[in-house]
Amino acid sequence: MRLPKVRRPRLPRTRAGRRRLVQAVMAGCVLALLPSTWLYVSTEGRLGTTAEAPRTDVAVVFGAGLWDGEPSPYLAHRLDAAATLYRHGRIKAVLVTGDNSREDYDEPDAMRAYLTRHGVPDTRIVSDYAGFDTWDSCVRARKIFGVDRAVLISQDFHIRRAVALCEAAGISSYGVGVSATHDVTWYYGGTREVLAASKAALDVVFRPNPRFLGPKEPGVTNALASAH
């Protein structure tokens, strides 16, 4: 059986044609990087460390995967930062938002258990079980849990997108980007953010509803009430 021949694309033969090709490639690269540029510009001055974070009622911690039912190292670093903020009196409650789309996979409960082991009272922790992506988490934090101001906690490669999306969802946000070892996961996350920035821009423009919205919940209000 003879395989069909694959025709190689032909480069333009003329100098003008080659110039137009180069210009088209450069324009494509610029367009691809515009969303990332927007994230950097729009979040300028809204990022810092746990020591620099303003005193705020609520911290939002985004899920980052489980390993054998326990928070992954990346997620554990995020939760450690939240626990540090709580111990230093910079926050009063923590909203943990993550994926619980399957019965055998429960990010929020694993995050809650980790925080209680590290000194955060259970009454100060609120679980969002439908934080399937960053936009969903931000919209639900505002519309379902009534959060209008928060410290957001994630890795440094993700925190700008989280701040930009939560701002677009109506939450005045300050981002704490926790450090992480520059391993394969870190490089994957950084590369993924280039593509995710484009989705973030579309989310801001079109403002889709979360995969699951549901009724309002008093969890954050109750957690803050227990602080008095």
N, C-alpha and C positions, 0 to 999 in steps of 0.2 A: 504494500500500500504506500503510495507516494504522498508525502505530506505536502500541503499547499505551501508555496513560497510566500514568505512574509516580506512584503515590500518595505524597505527602510524609508523613513521620511527623508525627503530631499531638502537640503538647506537652500536658501535663496542663492542664486548664482550672481546676482548683481550686488554692487556695494550698497545701493539704496535699499534693496530687499533685506540684506543682512542688518543694516542699520535699523530698519523697522522691526525686525525680529528681536534685536537687542532691546529696543525701546519697549516692545510689548512685554518681554520678560521682566524688565525693570519695573514697569507699571504694575504687573501682576504681583511682584514682590512687595511693592509699596502698599498695594491694596490689602495684601495678606497681613501686613504688619500694622495697619491702621488700628484695628481693635486693640492690640496690645499697647500701642501708643496711647490710645484713649484711656486705658486702665491706669497707666502710669500717671498721666496728667490729672485725671479726675480724682485720684486718691492721694495726691501730694499733700503732705501735712497731716494725714489722718492715720499714720502708722507709727508704731513705736514698740518699746519693750514693756514687760510687766511693771517695771519700776516707773515707767513714764505714763502708763495708762491712767486716764482720769477716773476719779471716783464716780462710779455708775451703778445703778441698781442691779442691772442684769448683764451677765456675760453669756454669749452664745458660742457653744463649741460644736463644730461640724464633725460628723462621723468620718472615719478614715479606715474602715475595715477592721475585721476581727481575725485573730489567729486562735483556732481551737476554742472559740467562745470568749476569748479575752481580747482587750483592745490591742491592736497592732502597735509596734513601737512608735510609729508616727502618731497614732491616736493617743497613746499614753503621754507623749510629750505635750500634746494639746491639753489634755486633762490635768497634767502637772501644773501647767501655766494657770489654769482656772483655779486649782486648789491654792496656788500661791497668791493669786489675787484675793481669794476669799480670806485666807489666813491674815493677810495684811490689811484687811478691812476696806479694800478698794471696790468690792462688789458685795451684794447681799444675796443674790440668787444666781443659779446657773441653769440655762436652758440647753439641754443636750438634744441635738437633732440628728437623726440618722435613719437608716434603712431597717424596717421590720416587715418587709414584703413577704417573707416566708416565716413559717412557724419556728423553723430551726435556725433562724438568723435574726438576732435582736441586738442591734447596735445600741440603742438608747438604754436598755436595761444593763448591758455590760458597762456602759459609760457611767451610769448611776452607781453601780456597785464599786467601780474603781474610785470614784470620787468619795464615797462614804468611807472607804478604806484609807483615804488620804485626808480625812479630817473635815469633809464638808457634810453637814447634817442632811439627812435624807429629806427633811422638810424644806430645805432650800434648793432642792434639785427638781427640775421640771422636765418631763420627757416629751419630745415630739417624735412620734413613731412613723411619720410620713415625710421625713426630710430626704426625699429620693435624689435630689440634686441641690446645688447651691441656691438657685432661684426659688425652688419650692420651699426650702428652709427659710429664706428671707421673707417671702410672701406670707407663709404660715406664721412666722414669728410676729409679724405685724397684724395680720387679719384675724388669726385664731387666738393668739396669746396676748395681743394688745401691747407688744413691745414697741416703743417709739424711740428708744435710745439704748444703745448697747455697746459693750466691748466685744468684738469678735475675735475668736482664737482659731488659728489654723497655721499650717506651714507657710514659710515666707513665699514660696512659689504660688500659693493659692490665695493669700490673704488680700491682695489687691482686688481680685475678682469678687471676693466675698464682700468687701467694703463697698465696691461700686454697685453691686446688685442689691445689697440691703439699703443703700442710700436711695436707689431707684424705687425700692419697695416702700419707702417712707420711714426708714429707721435711721436716725442720726447715729453714725457708726465711727468707731475708732478700732483699728485693727492691730492685734498683737500677732506678729509672725514669729513663731517659734523656730529655732534652728533645728537642723537635721543633718545627719551624716550624708555626704554627697556620694551615695551609693547608686545602684541601678534604679531603685525606686525613685530617688530624688531626680535623676536625669529624666526618667520617664515622665514624672510629674511636671517638670519644667517644660518638656517638649509638648506634652498634652495641653498645657496652658495656652500655647499659641493657637491651637484649634478651639479650645474652650472659650478664648476671648471673643472669637467670632460669634459663638452661640450666645455669650453674655450680651453682646451688642444687640443681637436680634431679640433677646428677652426684654431688654430695656425698651426697644422700639415697639414691639408688639404686645408686651406684657401678658403673656399667656397665663391662664389659670393653672395652679399646681395640679399634679396628677390626682391628688385628693385634697379637698379643702375641708369640708365638714363644718360642724358647728363651732362656735367660740368656746374656749375652755378657760376656766378661772385659775389654772395652775400657777401662773406667774403672780397674779394678784394675791393668791393665798400664800405663796412662798414669801413674798415681800411683807405680808401682814404678820407672818410668824417671826419676822426679824425685829419687831417692835415689842 
